[in-house]
């Protein structure tokens, strides 16, 4: 099996985990653990895992000039990405959040054109425009009865910020993965991320009442720390080292499908006309943006 196929399998597994994460995390927040406290738990746990794992992988010295680049990648890929995602997910529904995430390939294209001077053709410009219309539809009209009492529109907007942040992270990380082993890169990525999220999550972390958390919620927390934080980042980084950033981001197509199926199976969300319409617009936009990305 060649490395490209392995990379595609790794990214596919990561995408499946992400799709399930929308509902798993929603069951924890905000009833048992508030969003920012959950992020602190997630990042601290993953940082510990990656630094232990780093003891058994090839050692590489980070160039001084690259620490700043890793810190910037961590700001967008860990802090802003995770804080806006979990806060947004706590306010909106799993399906709406998953749909919003598929705008990431559009954002990757925009950031690639800015940072690495990648040309944007007319077809891709049209795709960006259509995709953003779908995003605005979901943000503005995506509220549903099952989420009454929550600020659904604000939650959808925060998940969109998350998708944009993740798109920028993919472009920044690709440049660093040319030089460093994925584990070496990600352990520093998470260490910087841990430092960044402490001021946001420490107060909410102190509010957690551990004795009132049911056993199944502890399993959910473990799922997020080990699978969503560790396995997905490693698998995506491996895929990113072998594939183009846009190709990796395209796998986000599967997230709303997996998230929708899982959310409907466990009864945590439902479909409505706005969600379906916005999804179709975003999918069309992403298709135009990523068509014939790789030849």
SETI-649810 format. One record per residue (C-alpha): residue number from 1; chain; x, y, z; residue in one letter. Coordinates in nm, 4 decimals. Each point is the difference from the previous one (the first is absolute). Layout:
N
(pt NUM, 'A', (X, Y, Z), 'a')
...
***
This chain:
295
(pt 1, 'A', (0.0000, 0.0000, 0.0000), 'x')
(pt 2, 'A', (0.1565, 0.3298, -0.1084), 'x')
(pt 3, 'A', (0.0342, 0.3029, 0.2234), 'x')
(pt 4, 'A', (-0.2703, 0.1966, -0.1799), 'x')
(pt 5, 'A', (-0.2591, -0.2716, 0.0628), 'x')
(pt 6, 'A', (0.1041, -0.0209, 0.3654), 'x')
(pt 7, 'A', (-0.0333, 0.3773, 0.0261), 'x')
(pt 8, 'A', (-0.3509, -0.0112, -0.1481), 'x')
(pt 9, 'A', (-0.1007, -0.2771, 0.2447), 'x')
(pt 10, 'A', (0.1430, 0.1963, 0.2935), 'x')
(pt 11, 'A', (-0.1894, 0.3159, -0.0951), 'x')
(pt 12, 'A', (-0.3201, -0.2028, -0.0526), 'x')
(pt 13, 'A', (0.0226, -0.1487, 0.3513), 'x')
(pt 14, 'A', (0.0630, 0.3451, 0.1438), 'x')
(pt 15, 'A', (-0.3077, 0.1309, -0.1828), 'x')
(pt 16, 'A', (-0.2219, -0.2780, 0.1402), 'x')
(pt 17, 'A', (0.1186, 0.0835, 0.3523), 'x')
(pt 18, 'A', (-0.0706, 0.3693, -0.0592), 'x')
(pt 19, 'A', (-0.3493, -0.0814, -0.1279), 'x')
(pt 20, 'A', (-0.0847, -0.1894, 0.3197), 'x')
(pt 21, 'A', (0.1600, 0.2713, 0.2141), 'x')
(pt 22, 'A', (-0.2773, 0.2527, -0.0663), 'x')
(pt 23, 'A', (-0.2542, -0.2067, 0.1920), 'x')
(pt 24, 'A', (0.2406, -0.1461, 0.2577), 'x')
(pt 25, 'A', (0.1229, 0.3467, 0.1026), 'x')
(pt 26, 'A', (-0.3525, 0.1447, -0.0032), 'x')
(pt 27, 'A', (-0.1041, -0.2585, 0.2628), 'x')
(pt 28, 'A', (0.2690, 0.1360, 0.2338), 'x')
(pt 29, 'A', (-0.0532, 0.3729, -0.0549), 'x')
(pt 30, 'A', (-0.1112, 0.2151, 0.1623), 'x')
(pt 31, 'A', (-0.1864, -0.2126, 0.2572), 'x')
(pt 32, 'A', (0.2986, -0.1785, 0.1531), 'x')
(pt 33, 'A', (0.3017, 0.1914, -0.1308), 'x')
(pt 34, 'A', (-0.0066, 0.3506, -0.1462), 'x')
(pt 35, 'A', (0.1620, 0.0498, -0.3435), 'x')
(pt 36, 'A', (0.3227, 0.1734, 0.1005), 'x')
(pt 37, 'A', (0.0582, -0.2402, 0.2887), 'x')
(pt 38, 'A', (-0.0483, -0.2880, -0.2432), 'x')
(pt 39, 'A', (0.2625, 0.1515, -0.2306), 'x')
(pt 40, 'A', (0.2462, 0.0266, 0.2893), 'x')
(pt 41, 'A', (-0.0636, -0.3658, 0.0821), 'x')
(pt 42, 'A', (0.0384, -0.0989, -0.3625), 'x')
(pt 43, 'A', (0.3190, 0.1956, -0.0683), 'x')
(pt 44, 'A', (0.1742, -0.0873, 0.3279), 'x')
(pt 45, 'A', (-0.0760, -0.3698, -0.0446), 'x')
(pt 46, 'A', (0.1185, -0.0008, -0.3614), 'x')
(pt 47, 'A', (0.3149, 0.1969, 0.0888), 'x')
(pt 48, 'A', (0.0929, -0.2636, 0.2593), 'x')
(pt 49, 'A', (-0.0641, -0.2841, -0.2468), 'x')
(pt 50, 'A', (0.2039, 0.1570, -0.2805), 'x')
(pt 51, 'A', (0.2993, 0.0846, 0.2191), 'x')
(pt 52, 'A', (0.0068, -0.3570, 0.1314), 'x')
(pt 53, 'A', (-0.0311, -0.1288, -0.3559), 'x')
(pt 54, 'A', (0.2812, 0.2349, -0.1016), 'x')
(pt 55, 'A', (0.2380, -0.1918, 0.2253), 'x')
(pt 56, 'A', (-0.0303, -0.3005, -0.2333), 'x')
(pt 57, 'A', (0.0261, 0.1820, -0.3342), 'x')
(pt 58, 'A', (0.2975, 0.1480, -0.1893), 'x')
(pt 59, 'A', (0.1395, 0.3081, 0.1735), 'x')
(pt 60, 'A', (0.0245, 0.3219, -0.1975), 'x')
(pt 61, 'A', (0.1181, 0.3427, 0.1049), 'x')
(pt 62, 'A', (-0.2394, 0.2807, -0.0859), 'x')
(pt 63, 'A', (0.1650, 0.2957, -0.1694), 'x')
(pt 64, 'A', (-0.0391, 0.3188, 0.2029), 'x')
(pt 65, 'A', (-0.1744, 0.1794, -0.2846), 'x')
(pt 66, 'A', (-0.2610, -0.2783, -0.0188), 'x')
(pt 67, 'A', (-0.1196, 0.0299, 0.3603), 'x')
(pt 68, 'A', (-0.1910, 0.3138, -0.0941), 'x')
(pt 69, 'A', (-0.1501, -0.1754, -0.3028), 'x')
(pt 70, 'A', (-0.1114, -0.2956, 0.2128), 'x')
(pt 71, 'A', (-0.1464, 0.2401, 0.2570), 'x')
(pt 72, 'A', (-0.2015, 0.1745, -0.2730), 'x')
(pt 73, 'A', (-0.1178, -0.3367, -0.1363), 'x')
(pt 74, 'A', (-0.0957, -0.0972, 0.3556), 'x')
(pt 75, 'A', (-0.1952, 0.3219, 0.0485), 'x')
(pt 76, 'A', (-0.2190, -0.0773, -0.3011), 'x')
(pt 77, 'A', (0.0101, -0.3820, 0.0109), 'x')
(pt 78, 'A', (-0.0426, -0.0506, 0.3747), 'x')
(pt 79, 'A', (-0.1165, 0.3068, 0.1899), 'x')
(pt 80, 'A', (-0.2296, 0.1882, -0.2393), 'x')
(pt 81, 'A', (-0.1055, -0.3179, -0.1812), 'x')
(pt 82, 'A', (-0.1015, -0.1920, 0.3111), 'x')
(pt 83, 'A', (-0.1380, 0.2853, 0.2090), 'x')
(pt 84, 'A', (-0.2352, 0.1186, -0.2734), 'x')
(pt 85, 'A', (-0.1011, -0.3556, -0.0922), 'x')
(pt 86, 'A', (-0.0946, -0.1151, 0.3502), 'x')
(pt 87, 'A', (-0.1608, 0.3312, 0.0928), 'x')
(pt 88, 'A', (-0.1939, 0.0004, -0.3270), 'x')
(pt 89, 'A', (-0.1020, -0.3643, 0.0371), 'x')
(pt 90, 'A', (-0.1326, 0.0702, 0.3501), 'x')
(pt 91, 'A', (-0.2366, 0.2589, -0.1531), 'x')
(pt 92, 'A', (-0.1048, -0.1705, -0.3230), 'x')
(pt 93, 'A', (-0.0848, -0.3551, -0.1112), 'x')
(pt 94, 'A', (0.2338, -0.2807, -0.1178), 'x')
(pt 95, 'A', (-0.1325, 0.0004, -0.3584), 'x')
(pt 96, 'A', (0.0205, 0.3795, -0.0406), 'x')
(pt 97, 'A', (0.3547, -0.0013, 0.1365), 'x')
(pt 98, 'A', (0.1054, -0.2819, -0.2338), 'x')
(pt 99, 'A', (-0.1454, 0.1804, -0.3012), 'x')
(pt 100, 'A', (0.1845, 0.3174, 0.0939), 'x')
(pt 101, 'A', (0.3291, -0.1903, 0.0208), 'x')
(pt 102, 'A', (-0.0049, -0.0903, -0.3692), 'x')
(pt 103, 'A', (0.0785, 0.3620, -0.0854), 'x')
(pt 104, 'A', (0.3610, -0.0810, 0.0966), 'x')
(pt 105, 'A', (0.1108, -0.0942, -0.3562), 'x')
(pt 106, 'A', (-0.1214, 0.3397, -0.1179), 'x')
(pt 107, 'A', (0.2038, 0.1688, 0.2716), 'x')
(pt 108, 'A', (0.3052, -0.2123, -0.0868), 'x')
(pt 109, 'A', (-0.0216, 0.1268, -0.3580), 'x')
(pt 110, 'A', (-0.0270, 0.3616, 0.1114), 'x')
(pt 111, 'A', (0.2921, -0.0249, 0.2426), 'x')
(pt 112, 'A', (0.2104, -0.1951, -0.2512), 'x')
(pt 113, 'A', (-0.0513, 0.2759, -0.2545), 'x')
(pt 114, 'A', (0.1084, 0.2614, 0.2540), 'x')
(pt 115, 'A', (0.2913, -0.1801, 0.1665), 'x')
(pt 116, 'A', (0.1464, -0.2147, -0.2778), 'x')
(pt 117, 'A', (-0.1301, 0.2009, -0.2963), 'x')
(pt 118, 'A', (-0.2199, -0.2776, -0.1394), 'x')
(pt 119, 'A', (-0.2064, 0.1248, -0.2947), 'x')
(pt 120, 'A', (-0.3809, 0.0053, 0.0285), 'x')
(pt 121, 'A', (-0.1947, -0.0548, -0.3228), 'x')
(pt 122, 'A', (-0.3500, 0.1213, -0.0802), 'x')
(pt 123, 'A', (-0.1523, -0.3380, 0.0868), 'x')
(pt 124, 'A', (0.1564, 0.0054, 0.3448), 'x')
(pt 125, 'A', (-0.1073, 0.3598, 0.0597), 'x')
(pt 126, 'A', (-0.3578, -0.1055, -0.0846), 'x')
(pt 127, 'A', (0.0372, -0.2953, 0.2391), 'x')
(pt 128, 'A', (0.1170, 0.2275, 0.2806), 'x')
(pt 129, 'A', (-0.2966, 0.2318, -0.0604), 'x')
(pt 130, 'A', (-0.2586, -0.2826, -0.0031), 'x')
(pt 131, 'A', (0.1534, -0.1686, 0.3034), 'x')
(pt 132, 'A', (-0.0021, 0.3198, 0.2009), 'x')
(pt 133, 'A', (-0.3663, 0.0594, -0.0920), 'x')
(pt 134, 'A', (-0.0805, -0.3437, 0.1432), 'x')
(pt 135, 'A', (0.1989, 0.0880, 0.3114), 'x')
(pt 136, 'A', (-0.1894, 0.3275, 0.0456), 'x')
(pt 137, 'A', (-0.3329, -0.1824, -0.0446), 'x')
(pt 138, 'A', (0.0879, -0.2470, 0.2749), 'x')
(pt 139, 'A', (0.1338, 0.2677, 0.2333), 'x')
(pt 140, 'A', (-0.3022, 0.2255, -0.0477), 'x')
(pt 141, 'A', (-0.2885, -0.2457, -0.0331), 'x')
(pt 142, 'A', (0.1421, -0.3228, 0.1405), 'x')
(pt 143, 'A', (-0.1766, 0.0140, 0.3363), 'x')
(pt 144, 'A', (-0.2303, -0.2918, 0.0689), 'x')
(pt 145, 'A', (-0.2532, -0.0887, 0.2630), 'x')
(pt 146, 'A', (0.2176, -0.2691, 0.1558), 'x')
(pt 147, 'A', (0.2527, 0.2698, 0.0874), 'x')
(pt 148, 'A', (-0.2474, 0.2501, 0.1400), 'x')
(pt 149, 'A', (0.1384, 0.1966, 0.2902), 'x')
(pt 150, 'A', (0.3521, 0.0067, -0.1448), 'x')
(pt 151, 'A', (0.1705, 0.2608, -0.2148), 'x')
(pt 152, 'A', (0.0063, -0.2239, -0.3060), 'x')
(pt 153, 'A', (0.1050, 0.2644, -0.2520), 'x')
(pt 154, 'A', (0.2943, 0.1107, 0.2143), 'x')
(pt 155, 'A', (0.0970, -0.3649, 0.0425), 'x')
(pt 156, 'A', (-0.0051, -0.0541, -0.3772), 'x')
(pt 157, 'A', (0.2150, 0.3083, -0.0514), 'x')
(pt 158, 'A', (0.2563, -0.1213, 0.2540), 'x')
(pt 159, 'A', (0.0232, -0.3371, -0.1764), 'x')
(pt 160, 'A', (0.0593, 0.1888, -0.3265), 'x')
(pt 161, 'A', (0.2869, 0.1885, 0.1690), 'x')
(pt 162, 'A', (0.1267, -0.3413, 0.1089), 'x')
(pt 163, 'A', (-0.0089, -0.1259, -0.3597), 'x')
(pt 164, 'A', (0.1871, 0.3083, -0.1234), 'x')
(pt 165, 'A', (0.2586, -0.0400, 0.2746), 'x')
(pt 166, 'A', (0.0453, -0.3676, -0.0841), 'x')
(pt 167, 'A', (0.0423, 0.0842, -0.3679), 'x')
(pt 168, 'A', (0.2777, 0.2476, 0.0798), 'x')
(pt 169, 'A', (0.1623, -0.2541, 0.2333), 'x')
(pt 170, 'A', (0.0171, -0.2597, -0.2797), 'x')
(pt 171, 'A', (0.1872, 0.2424, -0.2243), 'x')
(pt 172, 'A', (0.2426, 0.1026, 0.2769), 'x')
(pt 173, 'A', (0.0592, -0.3573, 0.1190), 'x')
(pt 174, 'A', (0.0750, -0.1274, -0.3498), 'x')
(pt 175, 'A', (0.3020, 0.2285, -0.0230), 'x')
(pt 176, 'A', (0.1399, -0.1258, 0.3330), 'x')
(pt 177, 'A', (-0.0623, -0.3698, -0.0636), 'x')
(pt 178, 'A', (0.2492, 0.0117, -0.2853), 'x')
(pt 179, 'A', (0.2712, 0.0439, 0.2649), 'x')
(pt 180, 'A', (-0.1232, -0.1868, 0.3085), 'x')
(pt 181, 'A', (-0.1325, -0.3424, 0.0998), 'x')
(pt 182, 'A', (-0.3769, 0.0186, 0.0706), 'x')
(pt 183, 'A', (0.0389, -0.0997, 0.3676), 'x')
(pt 184, 'A', (0.2796, 0.2544, 0.0537), 'x')
(pt 185, 'A', (-0.2152, 0.2684, -0.1563), 'x')
(pt 186, 'A', (-0.3229, -0.0871, 0.1805), 'x')
(pt 187, 'A', (0.1531, -0.0240, 0.3481), 'x')
(pt 188, 'A', (0.1231, 0.3570, -0.0309), 'x')
(pt 189, 'A', (-0.3260, 0.1028, -0.1650), 'x')
(pt 190, 'A', (-0.1965, -0.1258, 0.3004), 'x')
(pt 191, 'A', (0.2433, 0.1407, 0.2558), 'x')
(pt 192, 'A', (-0.0474, 0.3491, -0.1405), 'x')
(pt 193, 'A', (-0.3739, -0.0683, -0.0211), 'x')
(pt 194, 'A', (-0.0114, -0.1035, 0.3652), 'x')
(pt 195, 'A', (0.1646, 0.3282, 0.1004), 'x')
(pt 196, 'A', (-0.2460, 0.1940, -0.2165), 'x')
(pt 197, 'A', (-0.3187, -0.1614, 0.1410), 'x')
(pt 198, 'A', (0.0880, 0.0162, 0.3722), 'x')
(pt 199, 'A', (-0.1329, 0.3575, 0.0433), 'x')
(pt 200, 'A', (-0.3287, -0.0946, -0.1704), 'x')
(pt 201, 'A', (-0.0690, -0.3347, 0.1625), 'x')
(pt 202, 'A', (0.1352, 0.0210, 0.3546), 'x')
(pt 203, 'A', (-0.3038, 0.1750, 0.1541), 'x')
(pt 204, 'A', (-0.2537, -0.2391, -0.1566), 'x')
(pt 205, 'A', (0.2231, -0.2968, 0.0872), 'x')
(pt 206, 'A', (-0.0263, 0.0881, 0.3709), 'x')
(pt 207, 'A', (-0.3808, -0.0100, -0.0309), 'x')
(pt 208, 'A', (-0.0122, -0.3672, -0.1043), 'x')
(pt 209, 'A', (-0.1797, -0.2188, 0.2559), 'x')
(pt 210, 'A', (0.1737, -0.3318, -0.0700), 'x')
(pt 211, 'A', (-0.2153, -0.2120, 0.2332), 'x')
(pt 212, 'A', (-0.3145, 0.0927, -0.1948), 'x')
(pt 213, 'A', (0.1367, -0.1130, -0.3361), 'x')
(pt 214, 'A', (-0.1482, -0.3368, -0.1121), 'x')
(pt 215, 'A', (0.2273, -0.2836, -0.1152), 'x')
(pt 216, 'A', (-0.1088, 0.0288, -0.3644), 'x')
(pt 217, 'A', (0.0997, 0.3687, -0.0037), 'x')
(pt 218, 'A', (0.3480, -0.0931, 0.1237), 'x')
(pt 219, 'A', (0.0211, -0.2345, -0.2997), 'x')
(pt 220, 'A', (-0.1026, 0.2893, -0.2249), 'x')
(pt 221, 'A', (0.2743, 0.2194, 0.1484), 'x')
(pt 222, 'A', (0.2536, -0.2784, -0.0548), 'x')
(pt 223, 'A', (-0.1174, -0.0363, -0.3605), 'x')
(pt 224, 'A', (0.0607, 0.3706, -0.0625), 'x')
(pt 225, 'A', (0.3445, 0.0044, 0.1630), 'x')
(pt 226, 'A', (0.1429, -0.3205, -0.1488), 'x')
(pt 227, 'A', (-0.1761, -0.0362, -0.3338), 'x')
(pt 228, 'A', (-0.1134, 0.3481, -0.1041), 'x')
(pt 229, 'A', (0.3090, 0.1782, 0.1319), 'x')
(pt 230, 'A', (0.2800, -0.2542, -0.0432), 'x')
(pt 231, 'A', (-0.0902, -0.2524, -0.2705), 'x')
(pt 232, 'A', (-0.1625, 0.2490, -0.2377), 'x')
(pt 233, 'A', (0.2854, 0.2520, 0.0201), 'x')
(pt 234, 'A', (0.2625, -0.2699, -0.0586), 'x')
(pt 235, 'A', (-0.1937, -0.1562, -0.2868), 'x')
(pt 236, 'A', (-0.0745, 0.3360, -0.1601), 'x')
(pt 237, 'A', (0.3623, 0.1093, 0.0346), 'x')
(pt 238, 'A', (0.1151, -0.3243, -0.1604), 'x')
(pt 239, 'A', (-0.2465, 0.0606, -0.2819), 'x')
(pt 240, 'A', (0.1076, 0.3629, -0.0275), 'x')
(pt 241, 'A', (0.3641, -0.1088, -0.0359), 'x')
(pt 242, 'A', (-0.0927, -0.2164, -0.3024), 'x')
(pt 243, 'A', (-0.2892, 0.1968, -0.1528), 'x')
(pt 244, 'A', (-0.0883, 0.3590, -0.0880), 'x')
(pt 245, 'A', (-0.1735, 0.2145, 0.2672), 'x')
(pt 246, 'A', (-0.3072, 0.0348, -0.2238), 'x')
(pt 247, 'A', (-0.0248, -0.3788, -0.0388), 'x')
(pt 248, 'A', (0.0060, -0.0515, 0.3774), 'x')
(pt 249, 'A', (-0.2615, 0.2708, 0.0505), 'x')
(pt 250, 'A', (-0.2274, -0.1638, -0.2609), 'x')
(pt 251, 'A', (-0.0491, -0.2952, 0.2370), 'x')
(pt 252, 'A', (-0.2089, 0.2360, 0.2115), 'x')
(pt 253, 'A', (-0.2714, -0.0782, -0.2587), 'x')
(pt 254, 'A', (-0.0618, -0.3215, 0.1938), 'x')
(pt 255, 'A', (-0.0428, 0.1690, 0.3372), 'x')
(pt 256, 'A', (-0.3608, 0.1214, -0.0439), 'x')
(pt 257, 'A', (-0.0983, -0.3398, -0.1413), 'x')
(pt 258, 'A', (0.1491, -0.1905, 0.2943), 'x')
(pt 259, 'A', (-0.1155, 0.2608, 0.2527), 'x')
(pt 260, 'A', (-0.3548, -0.0021, -0.1382), 'x')
(pt 261, 'A', (-0.0305, -0.3793, -0.0019), 'x')
(pt 262, 'A', (0.1381, -0.0320, 0.3524), 'x')
(pt 263, 'A', (-0.2038, 0.2922, 0.1387), 'x')
(pt 264, 'A', (-0.3227, -0.1373, -0.1519), 'x')
(pt 265, 'A', (0.0746, -0.3515, 0.1270), 'x')
(pt 266, 'A', (0.0438, 0.1185, 0.3590), 'x')
(pt 267, 'A', (-0.2796, 0.2575, -0.0300), 'x')
(pt 268, 'A', (0.2122, 0.3051, 0.0858), 'x')
(pt 269, 'A', (-0.1001, 0.2057, -0.3068), 'x')
(pt 270, 'A', (-0.2430, 0.0176, -0.2906), 'x')
(pt 271, 'A', (-0.0070, 0.1286, -0.3575), 'x')
(pt 272, 'A', (-0.1913, 0.2983, -0.1356), 'x')
(pt 273, 'A', (-0.0321, 0.1802, -0.3347), 'x')
(pt 274, 'A', (0.2546, 0.2715, 0.0822), 'x')
(pt 275, 'A', (0.2688, -0.2507, 0.1015), 'x')
(pt 276, 'A', (-0.0515, -0.2048, -0.3162), 'x')
(pt 277, 'A', (-0.0047, 0.3072, -0.2281), 'x')
(pt 278, 'A', (0.3092, 0.1551, 0.1588), 'x')
(pt 279, 'A', (0.1817, -0.3344, -0.0195), 'x')
(pt 280, 'A', (-0.0700, -0.0310, -0.3734), 'x')
(pt 281, 'A', (0.1250, 0.3559, -0.0656), 'x')
(pt 282, 'A', (0.3177, -0.0563, 0.2011), 'x')
(pt 283, 'A', (0.0663, -0.3373, -0.1657), 'x')
(pt 284, 'A', (-0.0433, 0.1602, -0.3447), 'x')
(pt 285, 'A', (0.2387, 0.2797, 0.0942), 'x')
(pt 286, 'A', (0.2602, -0.2397, 0.1368), 'x')
(pt 287, 'A', (-0.0311, -0.2218, -0.3097), 'x')
(pt 288, 'A', (0.0738, 0.2970, -0.2281), 'x')
(pt 289, 'A', (0.2897, 0.1084, 0.2196), 'x')
(pt 290, 'A', (0.1685, -0.3404, 0.0149), 'x')
(pt 291, 'A', (-0.0833, -0.1434, -0.3442), 'x')
(pt 292, 'A', (0.3172, -0.1297, -0.1688), 'x')
(pt 293, 'A', (0.2126, 0.1036, 0.2965), 'x')
(pt 294, 'A', (0.2395, -0.2880, -0.0609), 'x')
(pt 295, 'A', (0.0841, -0.1488, -0.3385), 'x')
***
